[in-house]
Amino acid sequence: MAAGKESANNASTPEATTPVVGKGQATPRRKDREAANKRPLVPTDRKLAREQSRAAATEARNRARIGLAAGEERYLPARDRGPQRKFARDYVDARYSIGELLVPFMILVIVFSFIRSAESLSVYVMWAFIALVFIDSMFLMVGLRRRLEAKFGKGSMERGVRWYAIMRGVQMRVMRMPKPQVGRRQYPS
């Protein structure tokens, strides 16, 4: 009952019954608006502005680096974006690959090539290892194609996904970027 009396009292006041016409305030003068929008081309404290700019740039770089390592889609370069590339990354990271040993093996070949008696043998072993990496890459391509077709449908595979997987497969696991998001034998579904 008391609420009804208050609303009746409010309705009788002249403010509540008179509708507001226009904006309810005067139009600002052009001179005042331009003065409010005016900013100096050079900040007054340039040293502080430079420090703030550097701090903001450093923070943005750190966020991007952490996001890239974590595999966040918005921080990935264009070559790593998309659901099929993520699937390929997870598939490669889940399997053991001979290609991961390519760089350490090549360093051993270089070291053994300096030994006169093992020089020719190291070249043959190097080519045999490269052949094994090639065969392993073929198995990777076939397995990945089969799984991609099962998940995304036949004929929907993006161009370059298999080559992307092969290049990731010959990198050492600890040097891959974005970092592996799955453990060994945790194949994507």
N, C-alpha and C positions, 0 to 999 in steps of 0.2 A: 504494500500500500504506500509506503514511504517512497519507494522508487517511482511510483506513478505520479506522486505529487511533484517530485523533483523534475521529471521530464516535462510536466505541464508548466512548471515555473520557467524552465529553460526555453520552452517554445514561445513564451510571452516576451522574452527579452528581444530588443531590436536587432542584436547581432545575429541571432539564430534565424530570424525570419527574413533578413535581408540577404539575398544571394550576392556572392562576390562576383563582380564583373571584371573581366580581363585577368591579368596575371596577379593582381593584388599588390603590385609594386611598380614604380616608375621604370621606364626603359633606361638602361644605363647609357651614358653618353659615349660616343665612339672614342673620344680621347681617354676616358677612364678604362674602357675595355682593352685598348691597345697598350696602355700602361701596365695593366694587370698581366697581359700575355707576354710582355717584353722580358727577354732573358738575355743576360750578357753572353757574347760570343766566347769570351774567355772567362773562366771562373775567377772570382776575386782571390781565392787561395789556391793557386795552381798546384802547389806541392801536395796539399791535402787531396785535391781532386785526382791527381795522378796516383797517389797511394790507394785511394778508394777504387779507382778504375783497375789497377793492378790486382787488388784483392778480389774484386768481382770476377775478373778474368781467370784468376787462379782457382777460385771456387768453382767456376763453370767448367774449367778443364778437369778438375778433380772429380766432379760429378760425372762428366762424360767418360773419364777413364774407368771409374768404378762401374758405371752403367755398362760400358763395353765389356768389361771383364765378367760381369754378371749376366750378360746376354740380353739386356733390356732392348727391346726392339727399336725404340726411338734413338738410341745411341749407336746402333750398329751402322756400319757403312752399307751402301746400297747392295754390294755383292753378298752380304750376309743376311739380308732381310727376307722375310717371307716364311710361310709355314713349311714349304717343301725344303728350303735350305735348313731350317731348324731341325726338321726330321732327319735330313742327311747328316747334319752335325752330330745329333744324338746317336745315330746309327754308327757313324765312324768312331765316335768316342767310346761306344759300348764294346766294340770288337778289338781283339788283339790284331795288330797289323805288322807285317815284316817291314813295311816302309818306315815305321817309326824309328827303326834302327839304322836307317840309311845314312844319316849324318855322322853318328859315331863310327859306323863301319868305314865310311870314306876317310875319316881321320886316321883310322888304323891302316888303311891301304896306303895313304900318303906316307905314314911313318915307315911301313915295311918297304915302300918303294926306294927308300934311301939305303936299305941293306942290299948289297950287291947280289948276294945269293938268293934273296927272296923277291927280287925285283920283278922278274917275269911271272912268277907264281902269283904275286899280289895283283897283277893286271888280270889274269885269268879268274882269280877269285872275285875280283871286283865285278867283272862282266857276268859271272854266275849269280852274284848277289843282285845285280840289276835285273837279271832275267827273273829271279824269284819275286822281286818287288813288282815287276810287270805282271806276272801271273797272279799275284795276290791282288793287284789293282783290278784285274779282270773279274776275279771272284767278287770283289767289292762292288763293281759296277753292276754285275748280274743280280746279286743279292739286293742291292739298293733299288734297282729298277723294279724287281718283283715286289718288294715291300711298298714302294711308292705307288705302284699301280693298284695294290690291294687297298691302300689307305685312301688315295685321292682319285682313283678311277683310271681306267685304261686310256691312254692318249692325253692325259692332262698334265704330264710331266713338263716342268719348266725347262727351258733351254739352259744348258750349262750346269745343271745340278749334279750330274755324275762327275764331270770334270772338277767341280768344286769339292766333291767328296774325295776324289783321288788326291787332290792337292792337300787336303786336310789330313788324309791318311798317311802321307809321306812326311808330315811334320812330327817332331817329337811331341808327345802328349803334353809335357810341361810348357812347351812354347806355343801352343795353340791359342789363338785369340779369335773369338771369345773363348774363355776358359771352358773346359768340359763341364757340362751340367749334370751328366749321368756317370755312374760308376761303370766299371767293367762288367760285361754280361747283363747290363740293365738296358736291353733293347727297347726302343720306343714302340708303342702299340699303335 
